[in-house]
């Protein structure tokens, strides 16, 4: 099932990239994720969390957006690992991505 989410995700990104509408991809992914059943979400979550460990910035952007929108607290350990990795990265976008990851972590972590 995870491969179904991956295939759909790649297709959505490709279509929206071709039409120069990257924000449209996020909106479509939100809608598709919202319609998933429990098993579908579990499978999609696996792909999202895997993307956080990958080098593809576009996939990480999408994954972070979905995690943030749907408040996926199960992502916390993966987000912490990504934050640690970004602190050691010297790419120009790393500080901005790190700030986003930290904001999401702050929202997801229980108070106290």
SERO-4910 file (N, C-alpha, C, O; in steps of 0.05 Angstrom, whole numbers):
BEGIN
 pado doro    nc1    nc2    nc3   cac1   cac2   cac3    cc1    cc2    cc3    oc1    oc2    oc3
  Unk    A     16    -24      0      0      0      0     17     25      0     10     45    -13
  Unk    A     39     25     15     56     49     15     65     56    -13     67     79    -20
  Unk    A     70     35    -29     79     41    -56     57     55    -72     62     71    -90
  Unk    A     31     49    -66      9     64    -79     10     93    -72      7    110    -89
  Unk    A     15    100    -46     18    128    -38     42    140    -53     40    163    -63
  Unk    A     64    126    -53     88    137    -66     83    142    -96     90    163   -106
  Unk    A     70    123   -109     64    127   -138     45    151   -142     50    167   -160
  Unk    A     24    153   -126      6    175   -128     20    201   -123     17    221   -137
  Unk    A     37    202   -102     52    225    -94     70    235   -117     71    258   -123
  Unk    A     84    216   -129    102    223   -151     86    234   -174     94    254   -187
  Unk    A     63    222   -180     46    232   -202     35    260   -196     36    277   -214
  Unk    A     26    265   -172     16    291   -165     38    312   -167     34    333   -179
  Unk    A     61    306   -157     84    325   -158     91    330   -187     96    353   -195
  Unk    A     92    309   -204    100    312   -232     80    330   -246     87    349   -261
  Unk    A     54    325   -243     33    340   -256     34    369   -249     33    387   -266
  Unk    A     37    375   -223     37    402   -214     63    416   -220     63    441   -225
  Unk    A     85    402   -221    110    414   -230    109    422   -259    118    444   -266
  Unk    A     97    405   -275     94    411   -304     77    436   -308     82    452   -326
  Unk    A     57    440   -292     39    463   -294     48    487   -278     34    506   -275
  Unk    A     73    484   -266     84    506   -250     66    514   -227     62    538   -221
  Unk    A     55    494   -214     35    498   -192     42    481   -168     28    462   -161
  Unk    A     65    487   -156     74    470   -133     55    471   -109     52    451    -95
  Unk    A     43    494   -105     24    496    -82     -1    479    -88    -13    468    -69
  Unk    A     -8    476   -113    -31    459   -120    -26    430   -112    -44    415   -105
  Unk    A     -1    422   -114      6    394   -106      0    390    -76    -10    369    -68
  Unk    A      8    410    -60      3    407    -31    -27    405    -25    -36    388    -10
  Unk    A    -43    422    -38    -72    422    -34    -83    395    -42   -100    384    -28
  Unk    A    -74    384    -65    -84    358    -74    -76    336    -55    -91    318    -48
  Unk    A    -51    337    -45    -41    317    -27    -56    318      0    -62    297     11
  Unk    A    -63    342      9    -79    344     33   -106    330     30   -115    315     47
  Unk    A   -118    335      7   -144    323      2   -143    293      0   -160    278     11
  Unk    A   -122    283    -14   -119    254    -16   -113    241     11   -123    219     17
  Unk    A    -96    254     27    -90    243     53   -115    242     71   -120    223     85
  Unk    A   -130    264     70   -155    266     86   -174    244     80   -190    235     97
  Unk    A   -175    234     55   -194    213     47   -184    185     53   -199    166     49
  Unk    A   -160    182     62   -150    155     67   -163    142     92   -170    156    111
  Unk    A   -167    116     90   -176    102    114   -152     97    133   -130    105    127
  Unk    A   -158     84    155   -137     80    175   -112     66    164    -90     74    169
  Unk    A   -117     44    149    -94     30    138    -80     46    117    -55     46    115
  Unk    A    -95     61    101    -83     78     81    -66    100     93    -44    106     83
  Unk    A    -75    111    115    -59    131    129    -34    119    141    -13    132    140
  Unk    A    -36     96    152    -12     83    163      9     79    141     32     83    146
  Unk    A      0     70    118     18     65     96     30     91     86     54     93     81
  Unk    A     13    112     83     22    138     74     42    150     95     62    161     87
  Unk    A     36    146    120     54    157    141     82    145    138    102    159    141
  Unk    A     83    119    132    109    106    128    125    120    106    149    125    108
  Unk    A    111    127     84    124    140     62    132    169     69    154    178     62
  Unk    A    115    182     84    121    210     93    145    210    112    163    226    108
  Unk    A    146    192    131    168    191    150    194    183    136    215    193    142
  Unk    A    192    165    116    215    157    100    226    182     85    250    185     83
  Unk    A    208    198     75    217    222     60    233    241     77    251    255     68
  Unk    A    227    242    103    241    260    121    271    251    124    288    268    130
  Unk    A    276    226    119    303    216    120    318    218     94    342    213     92
  Unk    A    304    225     73    316    226     46    328    253     39    327    272     55
  Unk    A    341    254     16    354    278      7    337    295    -11    345    318    -17
  Unk    A    314    286    -20    297    301    -38    282    322    -22    263    317     -7
  Unk    A    290    348    -27    279    370    -12    249    374    -18    233    382     -1
  Unk    A    241    368    -43    213    371    -50    196    351    -35    174    358    -25
  Unk    A    205    327    -33    190    306    -18    189    314     12    168    311     25
  Unk    A    211    323     22    211    331     51    192    355     55    177    355     75
  Unk    A    191    374     37    173    396     39    144    387     40    129    395     57
  Unk    A    137    369     21    110    358     21    104    343     47     83    346     59
  Unk    A    123    326     55    119    310     80    115    328    104     97    323    120
  Unk    A    131    349    106    129    368    128    102    382    128     90    386    149
  Unk    A     93    389    104     67    403    102     44    384    111     26    393    126
  Unk    A     45    359    103     24    340    111     25    335    141      5    334    154
  Unk    A     49    330    151     53    325    179     42    348    196     29    344    216
  Unk    A     48    372    187     39    396    201      9    399    199     -5    404    220
  Unk    A     -2    396    176    -31    400    171    -48    380    187    -68    387    199
  Unk    A    -38    355    188    -54    334    201    -44    327    229    -52    308    242
  Unk    A    -25    344    239    -15    341    266     -7    312    273    -16    300    292
  Unk    A     11    301    257     20    273    260     41    271    281     65    272    275
  Unk    A     33    267    306     52    266    328     71    241    325     92    241    337
  Unk    A     62    221    310     80    198    306    105    206    291    124    190    291
  Unk    A    106    230    279    129    239    264    151    250    282    173    256    273
  Unk    A    145    254    308    164    268    325    192    257    324    211    272    321
  Unk    A    196    230    327    224    220    327    237    225    300    261    231    299
  Unk    A    222    224    278    233    229    252    240    258    248    260    265    236
  Unk    A    224    276    259    229    304    258    254    311    274    270    328    266
  Unk    A    256    299    297    280    304    314    306    296    299    326    310    300
  Unk    A    304    273    286    328    264    271    334    282    248    357    289    243
  Unk    A    313    292    234    317    311    212    329    337    223    347    348    210
  Unk    A    319    346    245    330    371    257    360    368    263    375    386    258
  Unk    A    367    346    275    395    341    281    412    341    256    434    352    256
  Unk    A    402    328    235    417    327    210    419    355    197    440    362    187
  Unk    A    398    370    199    398    397    187    417    416    201    429    434    189
  Unk    A    421    412    227    440    428    242    469    424    233    486    442    236
  Unk    A    474    401    221    501    395    211    504    400    181    525    395    170
  Unk    A    483    409    168    483    413    139    489    442    133    479    460    146
  Unk    A    506    446    112    513    473    105    500    483     79    510    502     67
  Unk    A    478    470     71    465    480     47    450    506     53    443    510     76
  Unk    A    446    523     33    433    549     38    405    547     51    398    564     67
  Unk    A    390    527     44    363    524     54    360    511     81    339    511     93
  Unk    A    382    499     91    381    483    116    371    500    140    354    490    155
  Unk    A    380    524    144    370    539    167    340    545    166    326    544    187
  Unk    A    330    549    142    301    554    139    285    529    143    264    529    156
  Unk    A    295    506    133    281    481    137    282    473    166    263    463    177
  Unk    A    305    478    179    308    472    207    288    488    224    275    477    242
  Unk    A    285    513    217    265    530    232    237    519    229    221    518    248
  Unk    A    230    510    204    204    498    199    200    473    216    179    469    228
  Unk    A    220    456    215    219    430    230    215    436    260    200    423    274
  Unk    A    230    456    270    228    463    299    200    474    305    189    468    327
  Unk    A    188    490    288    161    500    292    141    476    293    123    476    310
  Unk    A    144    457    275    126    434    274    129    418    300    110    410    312
  Unk    A    154    413    307    160    398    332    147    412    356    135    399    373
  Unk    A    149    438    357    137    453    380    107    449    381     95    446    402
  Unk    A     94    449    357     65    445    356     57    417    364     36    413    377
  Unk    A     73    397    357     66    369    361     72    359    389     59    340    398
  Unk    A     92    370    402    101    360    428     81    368    449     74    392    451
  Unk    A     73    350    466     55    357    487     68    376    507     92    374    512
  Unk    A     53    394    517     63    414    537     70    400    563     58    380    571
  Unk    A     91    410    575     99    398    601    123    382    598    132    370    617
***
